[in-house]
Amino acid sequence: MRPSITEQLDGMARIVRDVLGPHLDDAYANDIATGVAVTLSTLGASWQEVPAFQRWETGEIESLLREALPHLDASLAADVAGLERGAAAGADPLDLRALDARHTVARDLLARAVPLIESDPALGAVRDGLHALARDRIARYPLVAPRPRS
């Protein structure tokens, strides 16, 4: 998942420090402060769901990559095989840094495979799975801004 929670929190800290601090009475700074508040609320309300989402999405991506593996170029196939070896080694399910890293690698590998998946007629079923993943991801994505109170 990009950006990661850590990246989001770091970015917000920079905004508060570099934008809000010097210009708190500025209209732009107020808009930024509002965005930061919404983001913080979103993270606060949903961060607990992120590991389950990452596990689900990583599994789905790995499945698609396994199906596409015979059609991938040698370099990408080797990288996908490396991801598979890592899965076989079994990571600590409570190691969220490892989960985030694996999720990032899987998404990067899928991004590299997408042009082939979209263009190779032999990968029609994988392409359908990729499109289904995109729809399912939208429905499952856990970081959704809370609705404003009326």
N, C-alpha and C positions, 0 to 999 in steps of 0.2 A: 504494500500500500504506500503510495507516494502522494504527498509527503508523509513521512512517519510522524508519530506523535511527538517524538523528540524534536524533529525538525520544525513542527508547528509551534511547539512551545518556545524553542529558540527564536524563531521568527517573531513571535509575539513579544518576547522580551526585548528584542532589538527595536521593534516598533514603539513600545512603551518608552524605552530609553532614548531613542534617537528622534522620534517624531513627537510623541506626546509631551515628553519632558520640556523641551524648549517652546512648545506652541500649544499648550493646553487650552488657551482661550481662543485659538484659531478654529474656524469652521472645519477645515480639513482635518485637523487633529481630533476634533469631536467625531467626525465620520470614522476615522481610524479607531478611536476609542470604542465606538459602537461595534465595529467589526470585531475588535478584540474581545469585547464582552460576549458577543454571540459565539465566537469560536470557543472561548473558555466554557461557556454554558454547554455547548455541543460536546466538548470533550468530557466535561464533568458528568453529563447525562449518559454518555455512551461508551466511554473508554473500556468498560468491563467486557463489552461485546466484541472488541477488536480481535483478541486472540482466537476466539471461535470462528470468526469470519475469515481470518488469515488461514487457519487450518483447513477450512472448507475450500476456500479459493485455491490454495496451494494444491490440494488434492485434485481438484477439477483441472487445473492447469497441467499437472503432472500426467493425468490421464490423457489429455489431449496430445501432449508431447509424446507420450508412449505410442499413441496411435499414428502419429505423423513420423515417428522415428525412421522407418525404412525409406522415407522420401527426403530426409534432411541431408544437407551437405555434410561432409565428413567432420568439419570443425564443430558445427552446431550439434551434430549427433554425438560427438565426444563430450560436449558440455552437458547435454541432456543425460547421457549415461553417467556422468559424474554426479549429477543431481540425484539420479536413481541410486547410485552407490551410497550417497549420503543418507537417503531415506532408509536404505537397508540397515545402515549402522544404528539407526534408532536414536533419536535425540531425547533429551529430558523434556517431557511435555510442559514442565514449568519454566523452562528456559525461554523466556519471551524474546530475548535478544536473538537467540538462535532461530526461533520461529520467524521473527521479522526478517532476518538475513535470508533464510530459506525462501520466504515469500517473495522477497525482492529479487533473488536470483531466478526463481520460477517465472515471475512476471517479465523479467528481462529476456529470458530464453524464449518465452512465448512471443514477445514483441519481435524478436529476431525471426521467428518462424512464421509470423502472420503473413508476410508477402507470399510465401510459398503456399501456405494453407489456403489463401484467398485465390490463388491463380492456378493451382494444380487440379485438373478435373478428377484425378484419382483420389483426392482428399475431400470429396464432397461431404462425407459423413463427419469428418473432423471439422470442416467449415461450419456445418450445421451445429455441431457441438460448441464451437467458438462463439457463434451468434447466440446460442442459448445461454452460454456462460455470461455474455455481456448483459443480456436481459436479466438473468438471475442475480448478477452482481448488483445491478441497480436496485432490485427489490430487497436484497439482503444487506446492502451497505449500512453499517451501524452508525456512522457519524452523520446524523441528520439534525439540522438546527431545530431547536425546540420552537414551537409556535408561540408568538407573542401572546401575552395574557390580554384578554379583552377588558 
